[in-house]
């Protein structure tokens, strides 16, 4: 949490196409959502708790502390950046995965990031059925955040993260080696996104709404 106030001026992407677009107002440019084409989604994880079992309060955006998660995949599928979006505030956190996206690496990065949050802001995490979440049960034990899984090829079930991933692709074009990005660069990009007023938040920023949630002792 203490790294997330880095000014956007510190963004120094390793790829020239990132730098070219980093200061533009982001737009997804999409007219509709499309099913995920990731080939590591196969419903083969053990002991999954499906999204249909998620309690109503976890689906309600009025309650803070429920996160949507995903991976943005880099060049040739060999690098990745983890994304976390808090549903109530649309607050974004990015996970550095310099050593790959194995289940062990993703578990480690997720656990470190989530454990920085106050307990009342780590209620649940929703993810797809990618094999990188094979350590989901251990993650829940370590963080007390329940993991819920979407149906296969249903990215719209993580709407907050799906929308944010579309925006982040303006920073991370396909074909870029994401392992070259430092944690400082990822924090600066998240800082820029979290500082943009959103109409859906009554023109407040995700950072403002999230700060209010942090101050609440639920």
N, C-alpha and C positions, 0 to 999 in steps of 0.2 A: 504493500500500500504506500510506503514512503517513497517509492520511485515514480509515482504516477503524476507528479507535478512538473515534469520536464517540459520546457517550452517547445513548441512545434518547430522553432527555428533550428533545433538540434537534429532534425531529421536529415540523415545523410545516407540515402539508400545505396546499396551496393550495385544496383542496376540503373542505367541512365533513364530507362522508361519509367521507373518509379519516381525519380526526381522530377521528371517532366510533368507528372500529373499530381504531385503531392499537394500542391497549393490550389488546385482547382476545386470548385464546389462539386461534391460527389453526387452522382446520379447512377442508378442501376442500369437504366436504358432498357429494362425488360418490360414486356407487356403482360407476362404471366409467369408463374412459377412452373418449373419443369421437374419431373422426377429425377432423383439423384442417379448418376451413372457410376458411382464409385464401385469398384469391383471387390472391395473388401467388406461389403455389406451382405451378410448371408444368414443371419439369424442363428448362428452357431454358438453363441455365448451361453454359458450355463447360468441358471438361476436368475434370469432376467425378470424384472418387474416392469410390466408393460404400461404404456401411457394410459391405457384404458383403466388402470388401477390407481391412477393418480387422484388424490382427494380433491374436491371442488376448490378448496382454498389455495391449492397449488396451481390451479389453472387461472385463478383470479389475479389480474394484474394489480389489484388494489393492495395485495400483500407482497411486501418486499422480501427478497431472499431466495427467489426461485430463478435458476439460471438455465439458459439454453447453451449447449456446447457443440463444437464441431472442429474439424480440421480443414485448413486451406492447404491444398497440396501443391508443391512446387515442381520444378523441372524433373521430368521423367519419373515422377512419383517418388523421388528419393529424398525430398525434404518437405517440411511442413511447419505451419504455425498453428497453434491452438487458439481458438476463440471462445470467449465466454461472454454472454450478454445477459444482464439482469433484466427480467421481464417487466418489473414495475417501472424502472427508471430508464431502461435501454442503455445502461452503463456498460461499457466494453472493457474487457481485460484480455490481453494477448499473451500467449504462452510461448516462450522460446523453447524450441526443440532442436538444438544443434546436433544432437547425436542420433536423430532418427525418431520415428513414431511407433516404436514397439509399445506393447502394453505396459511394460515396466517403465519406459521413459515417460509415457503419457500419464501414468499413475503418479509418478514422482512430481512432474510439473503441475498437475492438477492439485495434488495434495498441498504442495507448498503454497500455491496461490490461494486456494480456498481457506487454508488455515490462517491466513493473514486477516480474514474477515471476522467481525464480531459474530458470535454464535447465532444471533437472530437473523443474520444475513447469509447463512449457509443452510437453507432448509432443504433444497433439492437441486438436482441437476438432470436435465433431459438431454439425451444423446441418441444418435442412430445406432444401428447394430454393427458398427465397425469393430473389427477384431482388436483395434487399439484399446477398447474398453474391457478387455478380458479380465482386468484386475478391478472391476467395478465393486465387487463385494468388499475387497480390502480397502478401497477408497472410502466406502461408506463407514466402515469400522474406524478408519483413521480420522474422518472429518465429521461424522454424524450427519452427513448430507445424503439423503436417499437418491439413488440413481433410477431414473425411469427411461425406458427405451421406446423409440418410435416404431411404428410398423415399417417393414422394408420399403424402400423407395418412396418415402413420404416426408420430404423435407419441410412441407408446409406445416407439419406438426410441431416444428420448432420455428415458428414464424419470426420471432425476434432475431434469432441467430441467422436465419436464412436471408433476411433483409440486410443485416449488417455484413454478412459475407459478400453480398453483391456489392456493397459500398467498398469493402476492403480490397476487392479485386482491382479497383482503380489504383491502389497502392502496390498490389502484388499481382501483376499481370501473369497470365499463364506462361510457363517456360522460364520463370525466374528461379534461381537457386535461393530458396528461403533460408537455408542454413547460414548464409552469409550475413544475415541481419542480426544485430546485437539486441540484447534486452533493452538497452537505452533507446535504440531506434524504434522498437515495438512500443515501448511506453510512450514515446513522443507521438506516434501515430494514434494510439488510443487516446492520448490527451487531446489531440486535435478533434477527434470524433466526439469525445465527451464534452467538448466545449461548444458544440453547434446547437443552437436553439432548435427545438422540434415542435412542430405544430401539434402533434399528438400529446405533448407535455404542456400545452398552453403556452408555448414559446419559451419555456424554461429549458435549460440545458440538462442532459443526463447527469452531468457532474453535480449540478445544484440539487436535483431530485435525489440522487444517491447520497449526497451529504446529509440531507434531511433524514434519510432512512438510517444512516450510520448513527446519527444523534439520537435516534429512537431506541429505547431499551425495551424491546418487545419481549 
